[in-house]
Amino acid sequence: MAAPIQKGTDYHKTFGSKAYLKTFYTSPECIDEDGEALTPIFKEFHEIFNSTGRLKPESRLLDVGSGPTIHQLISASRFCTEIVCAEYIENNRTEIEKWVKKDPDMHDWAPFFKFVADLEGDSSSWEARQSHLRDAIKEVIPCDLTKPEPFPPLQYQFDVVTISFCLEVACPDRETYSAAVRNITRLLKPGGTLALAGVTNQTFYSFGGYKFFTLHIDSSFMREVFEKAGYVDINIKSFPATNPENNTVSDCDGLVVLHARKAEI
Ligand SMILES: C[S@@+](CC[C@H](N)C(=O)[O-])C[C@H]1O[C@@H](n2cnc3c(N)ncnc32)[C@H](O)[C@@H]1O
């Protein structure tokens, strides 16, 4: 009998950090079994942080639902000296810590740094960018977005928040999604930037022999939630799935990138 769809606390037992990395993050062009690549996300994050002039040097960044990954930090990290990664399960937090400490068992993110350095027009800078990000990650903390207080107490608000492929898989319903966005927003400075990558109209994703729940949402729902949470200049770009009939890894109809600014008080 097939295993039931995994959600909530199941993640602690069945989300395999290594299997996840192997399935989705071998290289930026890594094509999953559905024939989809994540490169539009990396290009969009590059645009957000390099073309909009949103971040000043020495910014502080909070990444929410980091998983075992750091790809979502590369573009913004150029402007950041303090980065806090918040993640639900311990194995994923350990995977990030391994990368920071250059543990021999760490995941190889070099192809992603090379990809971003090329976008930035200086391919020779990728190793320096990698060292800079290692130095900038100051803490990897636990978080649970379904709780009224998702994070341990933090000393300050952040200039930028990044979230990739987390909200719609962590939140079991639309009310929890909206509350999670409000809670995250409290940690962002007025005028601060939020950049989010996600999926639309997905009900599951799968890897490592398990299927995981996803909340079925579209970009108009996202816009409404972020508007209500106090964001302005909301910009949403959709990237329709190129191979929607083939849905072994997920049934999403596309990727989405949202960026917005928290209104000044
Ligand atoms: C699809 S992974 C995304 C990981 C990574 N950010 C990426 O870009 O690939 C979803 C992440 O959401 C996390 N998550 C699941 N439930 C959560 C919860 N209640 N609160 C916060 N994060 C949660 C999982 O542990 C997992 O790391």
PDBQT file of the ligand as one rigid body, heavy atoms in Angstrom, charges set to zero:
ROOT
HETATM    1  C1  LIG A 301      10.215  21.936  -0.172  1.00  0.00    +0.000 C 
HETATM    2  S1  LIG A 301      11.284  22.239   1.187  1.00  0.00    +0.000 S 
HETATM    3  C2  LIG A 301      12.079  23.766   0.698  1.00  0.00    +0.000 C 
HETATM    4  C3  LIG A 301      13.501  23.843   1.153  1.00  0.00    +0.000 C 
HETATM    5  C4  LIG A 301      14.357  24.972   0.580  1.00  0.00    +0.000 C 
HETATM    6  N1  LIG A 301      13.942  26.268   1.083  1.00  0.00    +0.000 N 
HETATM    7  C5  LIG A 301      14.414  24.979  -0.931  1.00  0.00    +0.000 C 
HETATM    8  O1  LIG A 301      14.460  26.074  -1.515  1.00  0.00    +0.000 OA
HETATM    9  O2  LIG A 301      14.500  23.941  -1.562  1.00  0.00    +0.000 OA
HETATM   10  C6  LIG A 301      10.123  22.757   2.401  1.00  0.00    +0.000 C 
HETATM   11  C7  LIG A 301      10.740  23.115   3.722  1.00  0.00    +0.000 C 
HETATM   12  O3  LIG A 301       9.700  23.534   4.612  1.00  0.00    +0.000 OA
HETATM   13  C8  LIG A 301      10.025  23.048   5.901  1.00  0.00    +0.000 C 
HETATM   14  N2  LIG A 301       8.827  22.966   6.754  1.00  0.00    +0.000 N 
HETATM   15  C9  LIG A 301       7.920  21.967   6.832  1.00  0.00    +0.000 A 
HETATM   16  N3  LIG A 301       7.020  22.229   7.799  1.00  0.00    +0.000 NA
HETATM   17  C10 LIG A 301       7.379  23.413   8.343  1.00  0.00    +0.000 A 
HETATM   18  C11 LIG A 301       6.849  24.206   9.385  1.00  0.00    +0.000 A 
HETATM   19  N4  LIG A 301       5.768  23.832  10.088  1.00  0.00    +0.000 N 
HETATM   20  N5  LIG A 301       7.459  25.370   9.669  1.00  0.00    +0.000 NA
HETATM   21  C12 LIG A 301       8.545  25.774   8.964  1.00  0.00    +0.000 A 
HETATM   22  N6  LIG A 301       9.082  25.065   7.965  1.00  0.00    +0.000 NA
HETATM   23  C13 LIG A 301       8.510  23.892   7.658  1.00  0.00    +0.000 A 
HETATM   24  C14 LIG A 301      10.602  21.673   5.625  1.00  0.00    +0.000 C 
HETATM   25  O4  LIG A 301      11.351  21.173   6.714  1.00  0.00    +0.000 OA
HETATM   26  C15 LIG A 301      11.430  21.933   4.398  1.00  0.00    +0.000 C 
HETATM   27  O5  LIG A 301      12.734  22.295   4.725  1.00  0.00    +0.000 OA
ENDROOT
TORSDOF 0
